[in-house]
């Protein structure tokens, strides 16, 4: 089953059970008093966020979720059983909103964070609850209160401290494997990465950071071209963007073309993204002799626009320790 970062579901909490109208019928007490029990409460829809899930694939085949109803009350003052709550488990970073109004009900970012999304309907009171000195034999009881139903949109925005961005085949997956213990699929054709890959980089014995490899962006990504629009949302929560450029790229006469292409796509999607701290990593310097551009000229081009750049080779490991050191400083 593939990576799923959006799902539309319908959820309904359980109805409350009816209160019971009943009277005691005991030997030698032909006209006993009321003994109708209360109805049980309906089950609630509860959502639990867990770090053990990576995406919303559990909602791929099932789209309707209903909690059980409460049981009706019974005679002899027996209350109906409450309906069991229905627990929906989602990955960290899931946003739950109303499909029709876009109202956000929850943004779940902590492990074991739990919310009652839809409370169950309350059970009705049985007739024994309504007995008074002036009405000793009430012939009525309360109906249960119906549950609630909503159409919901679940949207996953990956929780990561660092986001790797760049054009297809820039080497992001290889870099992720260098910075962390992640082992994403790596190959020499565009769009090897079809979903965000996550890796954990240890800072010290007590601290670590999460790095997300975002599928390759192309010109027009913010308008839905390629895979970009689908995955741009996953870098909205990051603290730092590592902008990876391919020194052997032939996408333009100047490597700045590649850089500005991605920057424009980020700004068109969300102006806030271009305000995030970023670091330019110029990758594949091991292939400089086979088509790379002059490194001094490239560094000067970025210096002239006030952008810090680092030359690396994700394949051989050149420059990786320096990148780790910078990330560690940011994580402090």
NORVENKA-V206376 format. One record per pair of residues at least 12 apart in sequence whose ideal C-beta (glycine too) atoms are under 6 Angstrom apart, sorted by the first residue. I is the first residue (numbers start at 1). J is the second residue. Records with the same first field share a line. If there is no record, write none. Layout:
I=J, J
This chain:
1=57
3=55, 195
4=55, 56, 57, 60
5=55, 156
6=155
7=56, 59, 154
8=99, 153
9=59, 63, 152
10=64, 151
11=45, 65, 118, 150, 152
12=66, 147, 149
13=42, 44, 45, 67, 118, 120, 147, 148
14=42, 43, 67, 68, 69, 83, 120, 147
15=42, 69, 121, 144, 146, 147
16=39, 41, 42, 70, 121, 122, 123, 144, 145
17=39, 40, 70, 71, 72, 80, 123, 144
18=39, 72, 124, 143, 144
19=38, 39, 73, 124, 125, 126, 141, 142
20=36, 37, 73, 74, 126, 141
21=36, 127, 141
22=35, 36, 75
34=127, 128, 131, 138
35=75, 76, 77, 128
36=73, 126, 127, 128, 141
37=73, 74, 77, 78, 79, 126
38=73, 79, 123, 125, 126
39=70, 72, 73, 80, 123, 124, 144
40=70, 71, 80, 81, 82, 123
41=70, 82, 120, 122, 123
42=69, 70, 83, 120, 121, 147
43=67, 68, 83, 84, 85, 86, 120
44=85, 116, 119, 120
45=67, 86, 117, 118
46=85, 87, 116
47=88, 115, 117
48=87, 89, 114
49=90, 92, 108, 113
50=89
51=92, 111
53=91
54=91
56=154, 156
67=83, 86
68=83, 84
69=83
70=82, 83, 123
73=126
77=128
83=120
92=159
93=156, 157, 158, 159
94=108, 154, 156
95=107, 155
96=152, 154
97=153
99=151, 152, 153
118=148
120=147
121=144, 145, 146, 147
122=145
123=144
124=141, 142, 143, 144
125=142
126=141
127=141
157=233, 234, 236, 237
158=196, 212, 234
159=237
160=210, 212, 238
161=209, 210, 239
162=211, 240
163=212, 214, 235, 238, 241
164=213, 242
165=214, 241, 243
166=244
167=216, 258
168=190, 191, 216
169=190
170=244, 246
171=283, 314
172=213, 244
173=186, 193, 213
174=186, 314
175=314
176=197, 199, 213
178=314, 320
179=201, 211
180=199, 200, 201, 211
182=197, 199
184=197
193=213, 215
196=212, 214, 234
197=213
198=210, 212
199=211
203=328, 331
209=331
214=231, 234, 235
215=227, 231
217=262, 265
219=261
221=265
222=265, 268, 269
232=269
240=277, 330
241=276, 278
242=279, 281
243=278, 280
244=281, 283
245=258, 282
246=283, 284
247=282, 284, 285, 292
248=284, 287, 291, 292
255=298
256=301
280=307, 309
281=310, 312
282=309, 311
283=312, 314
285=311, 313
286=313, 315, 316
